[in-house]
Amino acid sequence: MSGNKTYVVGVDFGTLSVPSFLLESDIVYQDNITELLIDSEYWTQEEVDSGVAE
């Protein structure tokens, strides 16, 4: 989690409280797919081009 402060909260489902990490998310669009997925090496350009990722 990149050394950032981590906050643990309980999510209450009525009968059970589950410890949870609340993480920020990024929405991937055509104009930011290179920065978010390829530059970070999460996927390769070939996987993005083929539409299939393993």
Summary of the structure (lengths in Angstrom):
residues: 54
radius of gyration: 16.5
end to end distance: 22.9
largest distance: 45.9
contacts: 76
relative contact order: 0.12
helix: 22%
strand: 19%
